[in-house]
Amino acid sequence: MITRRLMMAAALAAPFPALAQTPAQGPAQGPAMPQPGRRPWAQQVPQLRIGLLGGENESDRLGRYEAYRGLLETTFGVPVRLFPASDYAGVMQAFSARQIEGAAMGASAYAGAWLDTNGAVEPLFVAREADGGISYIAVMVVRADSGITSLEQLRGKSLAWADPNSTSGYLVPRSELRAAGIGTESGQYFSRTGFGGGHEQAVVAVLQRQYDAAVTWASGQGDEAQGFTRGNLRAMVEKGMLNMRDLRVIWRSRPILNGPMTVRKDLPAAFKADFAQFHLALATAHPQIYAQVERGGGQGYAAVTHEQFEPIVQLRREEAAERRRRS
């Protein structure tokens, strides 16, 4: 069972690196889906345990991933179990305890897991957006009827972060706001700040007037009135939880490198190759399953390396040092 551990993350005053310029590796169209059948690596990986980050209610998460779970099981001939964590830290801790083999993570959560395990996890690939790129954005939203149309008008109002280990829902917004001279602690620029309990929950808190604003993630592409092409807003629209007419986007971050599918480094190389091939073919072979997992449309996946996430690792290292100085 995945246990819960809260690991606080914050941001630096320096502007966030323009990670969207990091080149993706490999073509947009991946290889063919692996042929079904049990592999020799199954002796070392008798079951495949996939962690699911928090930020969405558990039944919806399990429902979105069920067809994906079944396809993995059919393809590789091993039992596949899904482990939904209550927050991002739960998946990070599960990697540290070797309780899971893989999980799709945000960049900040990946960096935290890499630091926690002394480099015992590695990224395999990230999602491609509708334009083929591999970046997304953080957005700040308010109620459309709030009268707030800019960040300046949010002074003295309340702000909900998504999760302390979220890149777009915490790390990057804090970094960019602080770089602009805006204090991010309660009582500085905002009357109060707090955690919504996940991306979905933070937006709901705004809709229910518990907070004046919240930060969440979006592709930044496509029709804003539909929640963009991909992301938390799009997923909430498609589930009937949100009408974008009820929200206003008042701030957008710089591009952020998409979060990686992460696996334990000690797993067999043949497993990692098969697992990567499965996903690189998923959007073409099973577009509906791909769209369910990725919460919207895109152009499949692109291979990545740890070096592309080093800027995020450094952000977390330096923020941890700053947090120790403050305490």
Residue pairs with C-beta under 8 A, 6 or more apart in sequence:
1 83
1 99
2 51
2 83
2 85
2 90
2 91
2 93
2 94
2 99
2 100
3 90
3 93
3 94
3 97
4 85
4 86
4 87
4 89
4 90
4 93
5 89
5 90
5 92
5 93
6 87
6 89
6 164
7 89
7 92
7 112
7 116
7 164
7 165
8 164
8 323
9 108
9 112
9 164
9 165
9 170
9 171
9 316
9 319
10 170
10 171
10 174
10 184
10 319
10 322
10 323
11 170
11 171
11 172
11 173
11 174
11 175
11 176
11 178
11 184
11 315
11 319
12 175
12 178
12 315
12 318
12 319
12 322
13 175
13 178
13 179
14 175
14 179
15 175
15 176
15 179
15 254
16 172
16 175
16 176
16 179
16 253
16 254
16 256
16 315
17 311
18 254
18 255
19 107
19 135
19 255
19 256
19 257
19 308
19 311
20 133
20 134
20 135
20 254
20 255
20 256
20 257
21 255
22 134
22 257
22 308
24 126
24 128
24 132
24 133
24 134
24 302
24 303
24 304
25 302
25 303
25 304
25 305
26 280
26 302
26 303
28 128
28 132
28 299
28 300
28 302
29 284
29 300
30 277
30 279
30 280
30 281
30 282
30 283
30 284
30 300
30 301
31 277
31 280
31 281
32 277
32 281
32 285
33 75
33 277
33 278
33 281
33 282
33 285
33 286
34 75
34 76
34 274
34 277
34 278
34 281
36 74
36 75
36 76
36 77
37 76
37 77
38 76
38 77
38 78
39 76
39 77
39 270
39 271
39 274
40 270
41 267
41 268
41 270
41 271
41 274
42 76
42 77
42 78
44 267
44 268
44 271
45 78
45 101
45 267
45 268
45 271
46 78
46 79
47 78
47 79
47 80
47 81
48 72
48 73
48 76
48 78
48 79
48 80
48 81
48 101
48 102
49 80
49 81
49 83
49 99
49 100
49 101
49 102
50 65
50 69
50 72
50 80
50 81
50 82
50 83
50 100
50 101
50 102
50 103
51 83
51 85
51 90
51 91
51 94
51 95
51 100
51 102
51 103
52 61
52 62
52 65
52 82
52 83
52 84
52 85
52 91
52 103
52 104
53 85
53 88
53 91
53 103
53 104
53 105
53 106
53 109
54 84
54 85
54 86
54 87
54 88
54 90
54 91
54 163
54 197
54 198
55 87
55 88
55 162
55 163
55 166
55 169
55 198
55 199
55 200
55 201
55 232
56 198
56 199
56 200
56 232
56 235
57 200
58 84
60 239
61 82
61 84
62 82
62 84
64 292
64 293
64 295
65 82
65 292
65 293
67 286
67 288
67 289
67 292
68 289
68 292
68 293
69 80
69 81
69 82
70 80
71 286
71 289
72 80
72 278
73 79
73 80
75 278
76 274
76 278
83 91
83 94
83 99
83 100
85 91
85 94
87 163
87 165
87 197
87 198
88 105
88 106
88 109
88 163
88 164
88 165
88 166
89 164
89 165
91 100
91 103
91 105
91 109
91 113
92 109
92 112
92 113
92 116
92 165
93 116
94 100
94 103
95 103
95 113
95 116
95 117
95 120
95 121
95 262
95 264
96 113
96 116
96 117
98 264
100 264
101 263
101 264
101 267
101 271
102 261
102 262
102 263
102 264
102 275
103 261
103 262
104 259
104 260
104 261
104 262
104 293
105 113
105 259
105 260
105 261
105 262
106 165
106 166
106 167
106 168
106 259
107 167
107 256
107 257
107 258
107 259
107 260
107 309
107 312
108 165
108 166
108 167
108 170
108 171
108 172
108 312
108 315
108 316
109 165
109 166
109 167
109 259
110 121
110 123
110 259
110 260
110 262
110 309
110 312
111 309
111 312
111 313
111 315
111 316
112 165
112 316
113 121
113 262
114 120
114 121
114 306
114 309
114 313
115 313
115 316
115 317
119 265
119 306
120 264
120 265
120 266
121 262
121 263
121 264
121 265
122 262
122 263
122 264
122 265
122 306
123 260
123 261
123 262
123 304
123 305
123 306
123 308
123 309
124 260
124 261
124 262
124 263
124 272
124 275
124 276
124 279
124 303
124 304
125 260
125 261
125 276
125 279
125 280
125 301
125 302
125 303
125 304
126 134
126 257
126 258
126 259
126 260
126 261
126 301
126 302
126 304
127 134
127 230
127 258
127 294
127 298
127 300
127 301
127 302
128 134
128 298
128 299
128 300
128 301
128 302
129 135
129 136
129 219
129 221
129 229
129 230
129 258
129 298
129 299
130 219
130 221
130 222
130 229
130 230
130 297
130 298
130 299
131 221
131 299
132 299
133 255
134 257
134 258
134 302
134 304
135 255
135 256
135 257
135 258
136 168
136 217
136 218
136 219
136 220
136 230
136 231
136 255
136 256
136 258
137 168
137 217
137 218
137 219
137 220
137 252
137 253
137 254
137 255
137 256
138 167
138 168
138 169
138 172
138 173
138 215
138 216
138 217
138 252
138 253
138 256
139 168
139 215
139 216
139 217
139 218
139 220
139 233
139 249
139 251
139 252
139 253
140 151
140 154
140 159
140 173
140 213
140 214
140 215
140 249
140 250
140 251
140 252
141 203
141 206
141 213
141 214
141 215
141 216
141 233
141 247
141 248
141 249
141 250
142 148
142 154
142 206
142 212
142 213
142 247
142 248
142 250
143 206
143 207
143 209
143 212
143 246
143 247
143 248
144 245
144 246
144 247
144 248
145 246
146 212
146 248
147 153
148 154
148 157
148 212
148 213
148 248
148 250
149 248
149 250
150 250
151 182
151 250
151 251
153 250
154 189
154 190
154 212
154 213
154 250
155 189
155 190
156 190
156 191
157 190
157 191
157 212
157 213
158 190
158 191
158 192
158 193
158 194
158 211
158 212
158 213
159 190
159 192
159 193
159 211
159 212
159 213
159 214
159 215
160 193
160 194
160 195
160 196
160 202
160 205
160 206
160 210
160 211
160 213
160 214
160 215
161 169
161 170
161 173
161 174
161 193
161 194
161 195
161 196
161 202
161 214
161 215
162 168
162 169
162 170
162 195
162 196
162 198
162 199
162 201
162 202
162 214
162 215
162 216
163 169
163 170
163 195
163 197
163 198
163 199
164 170
164 195
166 199
166 217
167 217
167 256
167 259
167 312
168 215
168 216
168 217
168 253
168 256
169 199
169 202
169 215
169 216
169 217
170 215
171 312
171 315
171 316
171 319
172 253
172 254
172 256
173 184
173 215
173 253
174 184
175 315
176 253
176 254
177 184
177 189
178 184
182 188
182 189
183 189
183 190
184 190
184 193
185 193
186 192
186 193
186 194
194 211
195 202
196 202
196 203
196 204
196 205
196 211
196 214
199 216
199 217
199 232
200 232
200 235
200 236
200 241
202 211
202 214
202 215
202 216
203 214
203 216
203 232
203 233
203 236
203 242
203 247
204 241
205 211
205 214
206 212
206 213
206 214
206 247
207 242
207 246
207 247
213 250
216 231
216 232
216 233
217 231
217 232
218 227
218 228
218 230
218 231
218 232
218 233
218 234
219 228
219 229
219 230
219 231
219 234
219 296
219 298
220 228
220 252
220 255
221 228
221 229
221 230
222 228
222 229
222 230
223 229
224 244
224 249
225 244
225 245
226 234
226 237
226 244
227 233
227 234
227 235
227 236
227 237
227 238
227 242
227 244
227 296
228 234
228 296
229 296
229 297
229 298
230 294
230 295
230 296
230 297
230 298
231 295
231 296
232 295
233 242
233 244
233 247
234 295
234 296
235 295
235 296
236 242
237 243
237 244
238 296
257 304
257 308
257 309
257 312
260 304
260 309
261 279
261 301
263 272
263 275
276 303
279 301
280 300
280 301
280 303
282 289
282 290
282 293
282 300
282 301
283 290
283 298
283 299
283 300
283 301
284 300
290 298
290 300
291 297
